[in-house]
Every structure is written in structure tokens, then in C-alpha cells.
Amino acid sequence: MAKMIPSPQSLATGVGALPHMDPVTACNDVLAIFPRFPYVPSLPDRGLLESIVFNDSEQLPGKIIRENRLLFDSTTDHDQAIEKVYQDYIEGNFAPYCLHKDYASGFVEMMSNNLSHVMALKCQVTGPVTFGMQVVDANKRPIFYDSQLADMLSKMIALKARWCEMEMKKRTGVEETLVVLNEPYFASLGSSVVPIDQDMVRTGWEDIAAMVDGGLGIHCCSNTDWEFVLGLRPSVVSFDAYTTAKELLLYTDSLVSYMERGGVVAWGIVPAEYKIFADETPESLYQRYLAIRTQLCSYMPEHLFDAQSLITPSCGIRFADCNEAITIMKTAAQISRRIRNPGKSS
């Protein structure tokens, strides 16, 4: 079970990607907008290696990049490299699973900041389900469907998550860390078209949770089996509240129990796609958030809801320019301030 993080009291933070090309500017913008709960931005527009899955693939045994696709070479024996991942996991040897600048320039840059004053620092790694469903073998079969490779992936991601949290503490001085698994493929949970073995998902989650000391969360920007996700007891559930709040609220009893146990919900109430965001206003999004809050608070105290909530964009911000991305992030911060200080103007 993941460690619960301190109650964030409706602070705001970000999610994953930004459209920035300069990691210094990206990190400075994040720190200016989210000073109490900053996050490490990924910068996929800088190149293929910084995009989802690729950015966590450096240590993947049998990795091939061909025609801008990440593949697993199943025509060659990789048993020794796979066994090394297992050995490293058993021994807790996370040092080889570091992130380098070519894969994570935003992470490397954020580590140059003194963040000892912040409440928590958040970073994101690709979850094993999404990783394993995106990478295919020579037969174009997702490697998540190979039980040994799926098991190895969860352990590789666990070691990378452990390295990330230790690096954040060591380099920035932050006391609390949150590593969020980016799992858009959780949308396939319960699907007959793209079947995902829930027992394998749970086992992989437990592998990662056992390795990580700090907070461990899940981000899924589509609808999923929220009962299953909440049952994993992550530190934080991050989701697209703008689009899928209605579906999550179908599981009100489980959601309330989760928050009562110390779980945090990151309400992605601000659309991350600028074309959608442009049709809204800070006031309309605030009212949309209040409607969610009002509905859930008929089953739980308002003070508990506010204590166990974060305000975020709905997902990583890709389809925007830098100024538009800043406006989206600032809107999340503005909604947070209105919730935290209801008697003051934003």
C-alpha cells in the first residue's frame, strides 16, 4: 500500500507535459504558478525521447527505436538483461535506473532548485500497463501480454520511481515526494476489446508500492474502473474531472472511504486542451468544480473534501503554446485560491 501524503488542502499543481522547449523556462513557470506543490514537467516537444513511454525506456532490455516507434526485439535473447532487472529489484539497486537529460530535461533542470520550503514535489513516470501496451514485439503483440515481460516492467518502473523520489530529496531538499504513474491505458480496464488482466495490474502496482517510500499516485485521463483504482489505495488519484467527474462520482461510497483513509483526489477541472479551455472562463470552471464539491459533500464534510483535494489541469498540456499553457495552469491556481480563501477575491 502506498504511503499517504500530507493533506494538500486544495492546493494546485500540474500534470505531466508542457509545450515548452526550454527546461529552465518550463521549471521557472511551474515554480511561479505552483510554489507550494510544484511538479516536474515533461517536455515532449523537445524530441521523441522525452515523450511518454520513451522517456522511461532507457533501461528497457531489448529496446529498439524504429520509425519513431519503441519496440521490443523478441528475436534476440535478453534473459541476462531481464535477470539483472530482477536482481536489482531484489537488492534495491535503483542507481542504474536514473533519468538523463536526453530523456528528461525537465526533471534534470528541476533538480537544480532548492525546494526545501515546498509542501511536496511531484513527478510522473510511465505506468507499466501503458508502457507494456504501447511497446510491441516482433509479432506486433504488446509486451504487457507476456507475463514475464509485464512482471519485469513493473520492477523496472519501481526502480525508476525509487530513483526519482530519492533524487528529488537529495537534490532539492524537499521532504515529501509524490511519484505518479501515468496510466492512460487504465481506460481499458474491464474492456473486452483491449483486455487487461486486473490481477497482473494489481501485482505490478504492489511491486512498485513496495519499492517506493514516499507518495505513489495514479493518473488516468479517461474513464476507467474507478472501483478497482481506488481499491489499490494510491496516495493520489489524478483524473480528468472536467470530462469524467460524473463517472467517478458513481462510486461515491468508495470515493468517500478513500478520502477518509487519507487518499487525495487531484481534480483535473481545467481543460488541458486549449481549444476546449478557450470556451470556458475561470468563473465557469470554478462553478463546475463547486458543483462536484457540493454533490460529494452531501456524503462527507466539506473540510475533509477540501483537505484531501488538489486542483489541476485535466492532463498534460500539449496542444497549446507556452503562453496558453501558462494561462491554463494559472486558472488551476486561481480556482485553488478561491477554494482556500473563499472570502477573498482571486
N, C-alpha and C positions, 0 to 999 in steps of 0.2 A: 504494500500500500504506500502511495506517495505521501510525503510529509506535507502537511497543510501549511500554507504561508500565512504570515500575519494578515489580519483583516485589512483590506486596502481602502475601505471607507469611501467607495465610489470615486477613487482616483481614475485618471485617464492614462492610457498608454496606447501603443501602436501594435500593428500586426505585420510581421514579415517584410515584404518587398516595398521599396520606394523606387521612383523613376530616376533618381539622381545618378549622375556619372561620377561625381567626386565624393569619395567616402568621408572626407573631412567635413564638407558642407552637409552631407546627409546626417552625420552624427551630431553636428552642431545644431541642426534644425530639430532633431529629436530631443536633444537635451534642453533646448529653449522652450519647446512646447510641452514636454512631459518631464519636468525637472524632478518630480518625486518618484516616478515609476517609469524610468526610461527603458527603451528596448533596443536591441541590436538590429539595425536594418540590414536586409539583404539587398543587393544591387544587381539584379539580373540583366539590366540593360548594358552593363559593362562587358558582358560576354557570356557565352554558353556555360562556362564552368561555374558561374555564380547563380545559375538558375536552379529551381527546385530539383531535387534528386542529384543532379550533377554536383551541387555544392557540398554534398556529404559523401561523395563517391570515391574520394581519393584513395582510400584503403580497401576498396572492394576487390576481393580476389577475382581474377578473370575478367576484369573490366576492359571493354573495348568501346571507343567512341567512333562511330562511323555514320557519315551523312547526318551529323548533328543529332544522332541518337545514341543513347547509352545502352550497351548490350553486354550480355554475359557470354563469354566464349565457352560453350559447353562441349566443344570439340577437343578440348585440352584438359589434362588432369590438373586440378587445382587443390587436391586433397591436402597438400602440405600447407598451403596458404590458409585454407579453411581451418585446419587444425590449429594453426597459430592464433587465429581469432578466438577459438575456444580456450586455448591455453591462456591467452591474455585476459579473457573474461574471468576465468577461474582464479587467476593470480591478481586480478585488479590492476593490470598493467595498461593504463589508459594513455600513457605518454605518446605512443606511436599514432594515436588517432586524432592528432591535432588538426586544426584548420590553418591553412596557409593563405597568403594574400590573393593568389590567383583564384582561389575558391571562395574566399570570404573576406573581401577587402573591408566591408563594414564592420565585421567582428574585430579584425586586427586594429582598425582605427579606434573603435570604441574602447579597446583595452588601454589606450594611451591616456584616458581620462581618470581623474581622481573622483570616484563616485561614493566615497565613504559616507556621504551625507544623505544618500537616497534611501528610500524605503526598501526597494528591491530593484534588481536588474534582470530583465527578461531577454532570453534569446530563443531561437527557434531552430530545430533540426527536422529533417525529413523523417516521418514515421516509417516503421518497417513495412506496413501494409502498402502505403503509397509507393515507397521505394520498390518493393517487390513486385507490385503490379505494373509499374512503369518500365522496369528493366526486363527484357525478354532474352531467351536463349536462342540457339541456332534454329530451333523449330518455331520461333516466334511465340513461345509459351512464356507467360510471366513467371519469373523465378519464385514468386510467392507460392506458386502451386507445387513447388518442390519442397517437401517438408524439411529436408536438411538445410537447403539454402535459406528458407524462411527463418529457421531457427538460428542460423549463423547471422543473418541480417539483424535480428533483434539484439544479438550480443554485440555486433559491431556498432549499432546505433547506441546501445547502452554505454559502451566505452567512449564514444564520441560525446554523448551527453555528459558523462562524468568529466571528461577533459574540459568541456565548455564551462561547467559550473566551477571547477577548480581554477581555471584560468581567469574567470570573471572575479573571483575572490582575490586571487593572487595579484592580478594586475591593477584592479580598480579600487580595491579596499572595501567593496560592498559586502555587507553581512548576509543579506538574503538574496538568493538566486532563484530564478524560475526558468526551467527549460521546457519549452512547449513543443510537442510532437506535431508537425504539420501533416494532417491526415485527411486530405480531401477525398481519398478513396474509401473512407468510412461511409460515404454515401451508398456504397454497395452492400453494406451490412443488411442481411435479410433479402437481398436481391436474388432472383432465380436466373437472371440474365448474366450477371457477373458475380458468381458465388464466392463468398469469403467465409472461411471456416472460423467461427467465433471462438472455438476452443484454442485455435492457433493464435488468434489475435490476443486473447486473454493471456496465454502463456508468454507471448512476446512482450506484452505490457509488463507482466510480472518480472521478467528478466531485466527490463530497463529500470523499473521502480526499485528493484533490489540493488542496483548499482549506483543509483543517484541518491545523494544525501539531501539535497535541497528540494525545492518545489518541482513537480513534474506535471505538466498540463497537456491538454489535447486541444487542437484547433481543427474544426471541420466546418467549412463554409457552405455545406449543403445539408439538406435534411438527412437524418440517419436514425438508427435505432437508439434513441436517447436513453431509454431504459438501460440498455447494455452499457453505453458510455458512462452514465452516472454510476453504474454498478462497479466500474473499475476503480472508483474513488480517486480520480485525479485531483491534484491540487486546484487546478483551474480548468473549466470547460469554456473554451472560446469559440464563438459561433456568430453567424450572420443573423443578428436579431432583426435587422431591417426586413429580411425576406422570410425567415423561418421561425420567428418567435412563436407564432400560433402553434406550430408543430411541437416545439419544445414544451409549451405550456399544457399540452395534452397529458404530460407526465408530472402534473403539479405535485402530487404526493411525494414522488421520488425526488423531485427538484427541491422541495422544502426540506426533506430529510437530509439531502446532500448539503444544503447550505447550513442547516443546523449543526451538522458534523464538522463544519469549518471549511467546506468546499466553497470556491469562489466561481462566480459566473462572470465572464467577460462579455458584456452585451455589445455586440457589434452593430450598433444602432445607426452609425453614419455610413452611408454607402461609399464603398471604396472605388467604385467606377464613377468617374467624374460626370459622365452624361446623365447618370441617374441622380447623382448628388445635386447637379445643377437645377433639377426640377424641385428641389426641396429648399427649405430655409432652416437656419438654426432653430427658429421657433417651432416649425412643423416637426422637426426631428425630436426636439425636446418634448413636445406634446405626445409624440409617438412613444417615446420612452416612458413618459408618465403613465400612459395607458397600460403598458406592460407592468409597470410598478404597481399601479392600482389593482390590477387583476390579481397579481400574485400576493399582494399584501392583504387580500381578503382571507388568505390562508396562513399568513405569517406576519410578525411585527415589522413595521416599517424600518425600525432601527436595525433589525437583523438583515433585511434585504439590502439596505444601504451599506452596511458594514461588509457584506460578502459580495459586493458587486464591483466590477471595473467597467469603464466606458471606453469603447474602442471603435475604430473603423470596422467595417464588416469583414474585411480581409486585407491582404497586402494590396498596396496601391501601385498598379502597373499602368493602367490606361489613363494617364494624366501627365501633365508636365510638372516640373518641380513646384511652381507656384500653386498649381491646383492641388497638388499633394499636401502642401503646407496648409492650405485652406481646409481641406478635409480633416487633417489632424487637429487644427485649431478648433474646429467645430466640436470634435470629441472632447477637447479640453474645456470648451465653453459649457457644454452640457454638464460635464463633471462639476464645474464651479457652481452652476445653478443648483444642482442637487446637494452639494456640500454646504452651500451658503444660500439657502432659499430666501433670506431676507435682503440679499444684496443683488444689484444688477450685475450682469456678466460683463 
